[in-house]
């Protein structure tokens, strides 16, 4: 029989009430869950409860503040379900240690929703397996996504997922299953029950955080591609931020529809309240990064998967941080003088840029999905790439209309090695590549950096080349290091070495 106090116990415990944590708690409350919350900063607890009182039309309290880890556990239904929203790294382990000290039990579940490095997640699952069940769920969508429906990438214990699934599917973003368009809610208390939830089980421990890491790597590339387009229009065509916003807004109604394009329009239209100058012109051009893009680039090198556009986006942020060095370079080298374009030439340039963005974007996603595919083979994960693409259609930062096409590509062929080989994307690249090439040539003549767009073109050209110059490279390697090579006219796998320095330059077959 249920004890009376069990009627007042909370469904979920929540630790960490920063921007993401606070909004996830309010999202949970909107969806009918009573949440016990704790944060080392009492003011954050107070602010979260106060906001809930303002937004909550019901009289029953939905969020209960706790002053300690012990009190948090005491106010939860058993077995306990606790969500962490704390910075990646040591803070996660510090909270886990505190929960152990407070008496957490082996069948309790702790969900890490931060941007933890996936290898740390794997290690933690083993480390704490005798104390509690560690589950992970990467979250994408920023502050608004967390509040009204994020994209969720859960992984870990399959048993834990059976308990978490209804909660995660309730709070996740939803999409129309036919069109792939988001079914958005923007007001507190609204609930979207229809549609496909952007939350699906990814796989064993670490798989979800790995997928989120690659998501962020693609995000880096997508943002850089848009920024390079802005730079070409702002500097190359001398357009105002408002004029660039008009072009982006038009593009956002078609093939380039995405959340990142949408917010770029808003940023470009924003004026400084004091000067009425476009705020973007007053923002210092030094970019920050939190590491997930770097982790993606590093993982691509470790796995042996080409991801040059993602890596270039990371490098672009690094180069931007050398502001004083760039200023010195601007003093040393003269600007490149180019003839001004007439209206027809400008229109052609803008069309070429549109097509270049689209093609570069396809390549960035192709790189990310191939990386996940190779990592899955290496780690024994059974990743469902159609499902991953579906998760990203709403709620997350890289949500875009063409993710529906990526979903369709993997539904046509679940073993698809690379998006470039899909019939739809192959047709799109074939149709738009000429303008892409013209744009890269013109940008080069303008002297404007387009590392992401041009690296994507180099990637595309390499991936469609039956022959690459690495035959010479293998000859070089064999010359100075006896690294051997294979021959196109001999049995595959057979190795050969040349005695390059001898007069006969004898070729030796290596067993």
Secondary structure per residue as TSV (DSSP state, phi and psi in degrees):
chain	resnum	aa	ss	phi	psi
A	1	X	-	360.0	140.0
A	2	X	-	-73.5	128.4
A	3	X	-	-71.6	153.5
A	4	X	G	-58.5	-38.6
A	5	X	G	-69.5	-19.3
A	6	X	G	-68.2	-22.7
A	7	X	G	-68.2	-24.5
A	8	X	G	-100.8	-3.2
A	9	X	-	-70.4	152.7
A	10	X	B	-87.5	155.6
A	11	X	S	-78.5	-36.4
A	12	X	E	-138.9	141.3
A	13	X	E	-100.3	147.3
A	14	X	E	-138.7	128.0
A	15	X	E	-120.9	122.1
A	16	X	-	105.4	103.6
A	17	X	-	-115.0	43.4
A	18	X	S	-72.0	-161.9
A	19	X	H	-57.1	-50.4
A	20	X	H	-69.7	-45.8
A	21	X	H	-60.9	-47.6
A	22	X	H	-57.1	-44.3
A	23	X	H	-74.0	-32.7
A	24	X	H	-65.5	-38.6
A	25	X	H	-62.2	-45.5
A	26	X	H	-65.1	-35.4
A	27	X	H	-63.8	-46.4
A	28	X	H	-59.2	-42.7
A	29	X	H	-64.5	-40.8
A	30	X	H	-58.1	-32.8
A	31	X	T	-91.8	16.4
A	32	X	T	92.3	11.2
A	33	X	-	-100.8	137.0
A	34	X	-	-88.6	129.8
A	35	X	E	-122.5	126.9
A	36	X	E	-94.2	128.3
A	37	X	E	-121.7	150.1
A	38	X	E	-144.9	142.0
A	39	X	-	-149.8	148.2
A	40	X	S	-64.2	-21.9
A	41	X	S	-99.2	108.1
A	42	X	H	-59.5	-31.4
A	43	X	H	-64.7	-32.6
A	44	X	H	-68.6	-36.4
A	45	X	H	-63.6	-47.5
A	46	X	H	-60.9	-43.7
A	47	X	H	-64.7	-38.9
A	48	X	H	-66.5	-45.9
A	49	X	H	-64.9	-40.2
A	50	X	H	-62.7	-43.2
A	51	X	H	-64.8	-38.0
A	52	X	H	-64.9	-39.1
A	53	X	H	-63.2	-40.1
A	54	X	H	-67.0	-35.3
A	55	X	H	-92.9	-20.9
A	56	X	-	-83.0	122.4
A	57	X	-	-88.1	-10.6
A	58	X	S	-88.6	157.6
A	59	X	S	-84.7	-27.0
A	60	X	S	-73.2	128.2
A	61	X	-	-60.5	135.0
A	62	X	-	-102.2	-23.3
A	63	X	E	-125.7	126.1
A	64	X	E	-115.2	123.5
A	65	X	E	-79.4	145.0
A	66	X	-	-127.4	147.8
A	67	X	S	-99.3	-3.7
A	68	X	S	-159.8	166.8
A	69	X	H	-65.6	-37.6
A	70	X	H	-62.9	-44.4
A	71	X	H	-64.5	-37.9
A	72	X	H	-58.6	-49.2
A	73	X	H	-61.8	-37.7
A	74	X	H	-66.9	-24.4
A	75	X	T	-96.6	9.7
A	76	X	B	-109.7	147.1
A	77	X	-	-66.9	146.4
A	78	X	S	-97.7	146.4
A	79	X	S	-69.0	147.3
A	80	X	-	-72.5	142.7
A	81	X	E	-123.1	116.6
A	82	X	E	-126.8	131.2
A	83	X	E	-106.3	133.0
A	84	X	E	-106.4	134.0
A	85	X	-	-132.2	74.4
A	86	X	-	-127.6	160.7
A	87	X	-	-57.4	146.9
A	88	X	S	-63.9	155.7
A	89	X	S	99.2	-140.8
A	90	X	H	-55.4	-38.2
A	91	X	H	-56.2	-33.5
A	92	X	H	-64.2	-46.0
A	93	X	H	-67.6	-33.9
A	94	X	H	-64.2	-42.0
A	95	X	H	-66.8	-42.0
A	96	X	H	-60.0	-42.7
A	97	X	H	-63.2	-39.7
A	98	X	H	-66.0	-38.5
A	99	X	H	-66.4	-38.1
A	100	X	H	-62.7	-42.9
A	101	X	H	-64.8	-28.1
A	102	X	H	-84.0	-6.6
A	103	X	T	102.5	25.1
A	104	X	-	-60.5	149.6
A	105	X	-	-108.9	158.3
A	106	X	T	-58.4	-28.3
A	107	X	T	-94.2	6.0
A	108	X	-	-77.9	152.7
A	109	X	E	-116.0	131.2
A	110	X	E	-117.4	124.3
A	111	X	E	-108.4	117.1
A	112	X	E	-89.2	114.5
A	113	X	-	-103.7	6.5
A	114	X	S	-80.7	179.6
A	115	X	-	-89.0	56.5
A	116	X	-	-68.7	145.4
A	117	X	-	-64.0	133.6
A	118	X	H	-59.8	-33.5
A	119	X	H	-67.9	-32.4
A	120	X	H	-64.4	-38.0
A	121	X	H	-64.3	-43.2
A	122	X	H	-60.5	-44.9
A	123	X	H	-65.0	-39.3
A	124	X	H	-67.5	-38.0
A	125	X	H	-58.6	-41.6
A	126	X	H	-70.4	-40.8
A	127	X	H	-61.6	-39.3
A	128	X	T	-106.0	8.3
A	129	X	T	-60.8	-25.1
A	130	X	T	-88.6	-7.9
A	131	X	T	-103.3	-40.1
A	132	X	-	-167.5	174.0
A	133	X	E	-94.1	113.0
A	134	X	E	-87.6	123.9
A	135	X	E	-121.0	153.2
A	136	X	E	-125.9	149.4
A	137	X	E	-150.6	102.2
A	138	X	E	-65.9	146.2
A	139	X	E	-125.4	131.9
A	140	X	E	-128.8	146.8
A	141	X	S	137.6	-6.4
A	142	X	H	67.6	-163.5
A	143	X	H	-60.6	-47.4
A	144	X	H	-67.7	-40.9
A	145	X	H	-61.3	-45.1
A	146	X	H	-59.7	-37.4
A	147	X	H	-75.3	-41.9
A	148	X	H	-116.8	1.4
A	149	X	-	139.8	97.3
A	150	X	B	-91.4	173.3
A	151	X	E	-93.2	132.1
A	152	X	E	-121.8	133.1
A	153	X	E	-123.0	79.2
A	154	X	E	-82.4	147.5
A	155	X	E	-156.9	157.6
A	156	X	S	132.6	-144.7
A	157	X	-	-57.5	126.2
A	158	X	H	-64.0	-34.5
A	159	X	H	-63.4	-45.4
A	160	X	H	-59.8	-38.3
A	161	X	H	-62.3	-33.5
A	162	X	H	-63.1	-31.1
A	163	X	H	-80.7	-35.4
A	164	X	H	-84.5	-29.3
A	165	X	H	-49.0	-52.2
A	166	X	H	-63.0	-33.1
A	167	X	H	-70.0	-48.1
A	168	X	H	-65.1	-39.7
A	169	X	H	-70.4	-25.9
A	170	X	H	-71.2	-43.4
A	171	X	H	-88.8	-11.0
A	172	X	B	-73.4	160.4
A	173	X	-	-62.1	154.8
A	174	X	E	-123.2	150.0
A	175	X	E	-130.4	153.6
A	176	X	-	-68.5	121.2
A	177	X	T	-63.9	-23.6
A	178	X	T	-83.3	-47.0
A	179	X	T	-96.8	-21.0
A	180	X	-	78.8	5.3
A	181	X	-	-80.6	141.6
A	182	X	B	-62.3	141.3
A	183	X	-	-102.6	91.7
A	184	X	-	-88.3	147.0
A	185	X	-	-122.1	138.4
A	186	X	-	-127.5	1.2
A	187	X	S	-121.9	144.4
A	188	X	T	-56.8	139.7
A	189	X	T	91.4	-19.8
A	190	X	-	-70.3	144.2
A	191	X	-	-133.9	131.9
A	192	X	-	-105.0	108.0
A	193	X	-	-94.6	-24.3
A	194	X	S	-86.3	167.6
A	195	X	S	90.1	171.0
A	196	X	E	-85.7	127.4
A	197	X	E	-74.2	141.8
A	198	X	S	-86.2	57.6
A	199	X	B	-151.9	121.1
A	200	X	-	-149.7	144.5
A	201	X	-	-60.7	126.7
A	202	X	-	-88.6	-45.5
A	203	X	B	158.5	-157.8
A	204	X	S	-63.9	176.4
A	205	X	T	-51.0	132.9
A	206	X	T	94.2	-25.8
A	207	X	H	-63.6	-42.9
A	208	X	H	-64.7	-43.6
A	209	X	H	-68.0	-31.0
A	210	X	H	-66.8	-45.4
A	211	X	H	-61.4	-41.2
A	212	X	H	-65.2	-37.5
A	213	X	H	-59.4	-45.8
A	214	X	H	-67.6	-38.7
A	215	X	H	-51.1	-47.0
A	216	X	H	-68.8	-33.4
A	217	X	H	-63.7	-43.2
A	218	X	H	-63.1	-38.9
A	219	X	H	-58.7	-44.2
A	220	X	H	-56.9	-47.1
A	221	X	H	-65.4	-45.2
A	222	X	H	-60.6	-44.6
A	223	X	H	-62.9	-43.0
A	224	X	H	-65.5	-39.4
A	225	X	H	-60.2	-45.8
A	226	X	H	-63.4	-41.4
A	227	X	H	-66.0	-37.1
A	228	X	H	-66.1	-37.4
A	229	X	H	-63.8	-43.8
A	230	X	H	-57.7	-44.4
A	231	X	H	-64.2	-40.9
A	232	X	I	-63.7	-39.8
A	233	X	I	-74.7	-39.9
A	234	X	I	-72.1	-44.6
A	235	X	I	-96.9	-46.2
A	236	X	I	-66.6	-40.6
A	237	X	S	-106.5	0.8
A	238	X	-	56.7	38.2
A	239	X	-	-84.5	152.9
A	240	X	-	-77.5	161.4
A	241	X	H	-55.8	-36.8
A	242	X	H	-66.1	-40.0
A	243	X	H	-66.0	-39.4
A	244	X	H	-64.3	-41.0
A	245	X	H	-60.4	-39.0
A	246	X	H	-61.6	-42.6
A	247	X	H	-65.6	-47.1
A	248	X	H	-61.1	-39.8
A	249	X	H	-63.9	-39.4
A	250	X	H	-64.9	-45.3
A	251	X	H	-61.8	-33.0
A	252	X	T	-68.7	-10.5
A	253	X	T	-89.1	-4.0
A	254	X	T	-125.5	-134.4
A	255	X	T	-59.6	-29.8
A	256	X	T	-93.0	14.6
A	257	X	-	-58.7	124.1
A	258	X	B	-165.0	161.1
A	259	X	H	-61.8	-41.7
A	260	X	H	-65.9	-36.4
A	261	X	H	-67.4	-40.0
A	262	X	H	-61.1	-47.5
A	263	X	H	-73.5	-25.8
A	264	X	H	-63.2	-37.8
A	265	X	H	-60.5	-45.6
A	266	X	H	-64.4	-42.1
A	267	X	H	-62.3	-44.1
A	268	X	H	-67.8	-28.6
A	269	X	H	-84.1	-15.0
A	270	X	-	-71.8	134.4
A	271	X	B	-107.2	145.4
A	272	X	-	-67.3	125.1
A	273	X	T	-62.4	-28.1
A	274	X	T	-80.9	-39.6
A	275	X	T	-110.4	-13.2
A	276	X	-	64.3	12.0
A	277	X	S	-80.6	147.6
A	278	X	B	-55.8	123.3
A	279	X	G	-59.2	-34.9
A	280	X	G	-58.6	-30.4
A	281	X	G	-74.7	-12.4
A	282	X	G	-104.2	-7.4
A	283	X	S	-82.4	128.1
A	284	X	-	-63.9	134.6
A	285	X	S	-85.0	57.9
A	286	X	-	-126.7	116.3
A	287	X	-	-92.8	146.5
A	288	X	-	-101.8	169.1
A	289	X	-	-157.7	151.2
A	290	X	-	-106.0	-1.2
A	291	X	S	113.3	-22.6
A	292	X	H	-68.4	-33.9
A	293	X	H	-64.9	-42.3
A	294	X	H	-62.1	-44.2
A	295	X	H	-59.4	-39.2
A	296	X	H	-64.3	-45.6
A	297	X	H	-62.5	-42.4
A	298	X	H	-63.8	-42.1
A	299	X	H	-64.8	-37.1
A	300	X	H	-62.4	-36.2
A	301	X	H	-70.3	-40.7
A	302	X	H	-66.8	-40.0
A	303	X	H	-79.2	-21.8
A	304	X	T	83.6	32.6
A	305	X	-	-109.7	123.7
A	306	X	-	-66.4	123.2
A	307	X	-	-140.9	56.5
A	308	X	H	-65.0	-31.1
A	309	X	H	-72.0	-38.9
A	310	X	H	-65.2	-45.9
A	311	X	H	-62.2	-41.1
A	312	X	H	-63.9	-35.1
A	313	X	H	-64.6	-36.8
A	314	X	H	-66.9	-44.3
A	315	X	H	-62.2	-36.9
A	316	X	H	-61.7	-39.5
A	317	X	H	-67.3	-38.3
A	318	X	H	-64.1	-45.4
A	319	X	H	-61.1	-38.3
A	320	X	H	-62.0	-27.3
A	321	X	T	-71.9	-16.5
A	322	X	-	-90.4	58.8
A	323	X	H	-61.0	-47.7
A	324	X	H	-64.6	-37.4
A	325	X	H	-66.4	-39.5
A	326	X	H	-67.0	-36.7
A	327	X	H	-64.0	-39.2
A	328	X	H	-64.9	-40.5
A	329	X	H	-63.7	-36.5
A	330	X	H	-65.2	-29.4
A	331	X	H	-75.4	-33.9
A	332	X	H	-75.9	-41.2
A	333	X	S	-107.9	134.9
A	334	X	-	-73.2	151.3
A	335	X	-	-64.9	148.0
A	336	X	-	-80.6	127.5
A	337	X	-	-89.5	125.6
A	338	X	-	-129.0	153.6
A	339	X	-	-71.0	142.7
A	340	X	-	-68.6	150.8
A	341	X	-	-97.0	144.6
A	342	X	-	-79.9	177.0
A	343	X	H	-61.3	-39.8
A	344	X	H	-65.8	-40.4
A	345	X	H	-66.9	-37.9
A	346	X	H	-64.8	-41.8
A	347	X	H	-62.8	-40.2
A	348	X	H	-66.2	-40.5
A	349	X	H	-60.6	-44.7
A	350	X	H	-64.8	-39.6
A	351	X	H	-65.4	-41.2
A	352	X	H	-63.0	-39.5
A	353	X	H	-65.6	-42.0
A	354	X	H	-55.0	-49.2
A	355	X	H	-67.3	-35.2
A	356	X	H	-65.4	-41.9
A	357	X	H	-60.7	-46.1
A	358	X	H	-60.8	-46.9
A	359	X	H	-66.8	-42.7
A	360	X	H	-63.5	-38.0
A	361	X	H	-63.6	-44.1
A	362	X	H	-57.6	-44.5
A	363	X	H	-66.1	-37.8
A	364	X	H	-62.4	-43.4
A	365	X	H	-68.5	-37.5
A	366	X	H	-59.9	-41.9
A	367	X	H	-63.7	-44.5
A	368	X	H	-63.9	-44.9
A	369	X	H	-69.6	-35.7
A	370	X	H	-66.9	-37.5
A	371	X	H	-60.7	-45.7
A	372	X	H	-61.9	-38.4
A	373	X	H	-64.3	-45.9
A	374	X	H	-68.5	-38.4
A	375	X	H	-64.9	-37.8
A	376	X	H	-62.1	-41.2
A	377	X	H	-63.8	-41.0
A	378	X	H	-68.0	-36.1
A	379	X	H	-104.1	2.1
A	380	X	T	74.3	26.5
A	381	X	-	-88.6	144.1
A	382	X	-	-103.5	79.5
A	383	X	-	-81.2	136.8
A	384	X	-	-100.6	100.9
A	385	X	H	-73.5	-29.4
A	386	X	H	-64.5	-40.2
A	387	X	H	-66.5	-40.6
A	388	X	H	-63.0	-43.9
A	389	X	H	-61.8	-37.4
A	390	X	H	-63.8	-42.2
A	391	X	H	-58.3	-36.4
A	392	X	T	-83.3	0.8
A	393	X	T	-74.1	-18.7
A	394	X	S	-151.6	158.5
A	395	X	S	83.6	-34.4
A	396	X	S	-96.3	171.4
A	397	X	T	-69.8	-33.1
A	398	X	T	-95.3	16.4
A	399	X	-	-58.0	134.7
A	400	X	B	-157.1	154.7
A	401	X	T	-59.3	-36.5
A	402	X	T	-78.9	0.2
A	403	X	H	-66.2	-24.9
A	404	X	H	-63.7	-36.5
A	405	X	H	-70.6	-34.4
A	406	X	H	-67.0	-42.0
A	407	X	H	-56.5	-46.9
A	408	X	H	-63.1	-36.3
A	409	X	H	-62.1	-45.5
A	410	X	H	-77.4	-22.1
A	411	X	H	-73.7	-31.6
A	412	X	H	-68.7	-38.5
A	413	X	-	-147.7	98.9
A	414	X	T	-67.4	-15.4
A	415	X	T	-100.5	12.7
A	416	X	-	-53.1	123.1
A	417	X	S	-75.8	-35.8
A	418	X	-	-155.2	138.5
A	419	X	G	-57.4	-27.7
A	420	X	G	-62.6	-21.9
A	421	X	G	-89.6	-8.5
A	422	X	S	-69.1	141.8
A	423	X	H	-59.7	-40.4
A	424	X	H	-65.6	-51.1
A	425	X	H	-70.1	-33.0
A	426	X	H	-62.2	-41.6
A	427	X	H	-65.3	-41.7
A	428	X	H	-63.1	-44.8
A	429	X	H	-66.4	-40.2
A	430	X	H	-61.5	-39.5
A	431	X	H	-74.5	-28.1
A	432	X	H	-110.6	-4.6
A	433	X	H	-67.8	-30.0
A	434	X	H	-61.8	-47.2
A	435	X	H	-64.0	-35.4
A	436	X	H	-58.8	-47.2
A	437	X	H	-65.0	-42.7
A	438	X	H	-62.1	-40.1
A	439	X	H	-64.0	-46.1
A	440	X	H	-60.5	-41.1
A	441	X	H	-63.5	-44.9
A	442	X	H	-67.1	-40.8
A	443	X	H	-63.0	-38.5
A	444	X	H	-63.3	-42.6
A	445	X	H	-66.9	-29.0
A	446	X	H	-76.1	-14.5
A	447	X	T	74.6	25.4
A	448	X	-	-105.0	132.7
A	449	X	-	-71.5	128.1
A	450	X	-	-134.9	55.8
A	451	X	H	-56.8	-41.3
A	452	X	H	-70.9	-47.6
A	453	X	H	-65.1	-41.9
A	454	X	H	-75.6	-34.7
A	455	X	H	-67.3	-33.1
A	456	X	H	-65.3	-38.5
A	457	X	H	-66.1	-42.0
A	458	X	H	-62.6	-38.7
A	459	X	H	-62.5	-47.0
A	460	X	H	-59.9	-46.0
A	461	X	H	-65.2	-36.9
A	462	X	H	-67.9	-40.9
A	463	X	H	-72.4	-17.4
A	464	X	T	-103.9	7.6
A	465	X	-	-94.5	122.6
A	466	X	S	-71.3	-26.9
A	467	X	-	-130.4	132.7
A	468	X	-	-121.4	161.1
A	469	X	T	-75.5	13.9
A	470	X	H	-72.2	-9.2
A	471	X	H	-64.7	-41.7
A	472	X	H	-65.7	-40.0
A	473	X	H	-60.4	-42.1
A	474	X	H	-65.3	-34.8
A	475	X	H	-64.0	-41.8
A	476	X	H	-61.6	-45.7
A	477	X	H	-63.6	-39.6
A	478	X	H	-69.1	-33.5
A	479	X	H	-63.2	-51.8
A	480	X	H	-92.9	-14.7
A	481	X	H	-135.1	6.0
A	482	X	-	51.0	44.8
A	483	X	-	-83.4	-5.2
A	484	X	-	68.9	171.3
A	485	X	B	-156.8	164.2
A	486	X	-	-101.4	164.8
A	487	X	-	-119.5	145.4
A	488	X	T	-75.1	-18.8
A	489	X	T	-101.3	9.9
A	490	X	S	-126.4	175.9
A	491	X	-	-59.6	133.1
A	492	X	T	-59.6	137.8
A	493	X	T	92.6	-15.8
A	494	X	-	-75.9	132.7
A	495	X	E	-103.3	146.5
A	496	X	E	-134.6	153.2
A	497	X	E	-139.4	141.2
A	498	X	E	-107.1	135.5
A	499	X	-	-82.7	78.1
A	500	X	T	-60.0	-34.7
A	501	X	T	-85.5	-11.1
A	502	X	S	-81.2	159.9
A	503	X	S	-65.1	-36.2
A	504	X	S	-80.5	-19.4
A	505	X	-	46.5	52.6
A	506	X	-	-64.6	140.3
A	507	X	E	-97.2	124.4
A	508	X	E	-110.2	129.4
A	509	X	E	-81.1	130.0
A	510	X	E	-100.4	124.5
A	511	X	-	-74.1	360.0
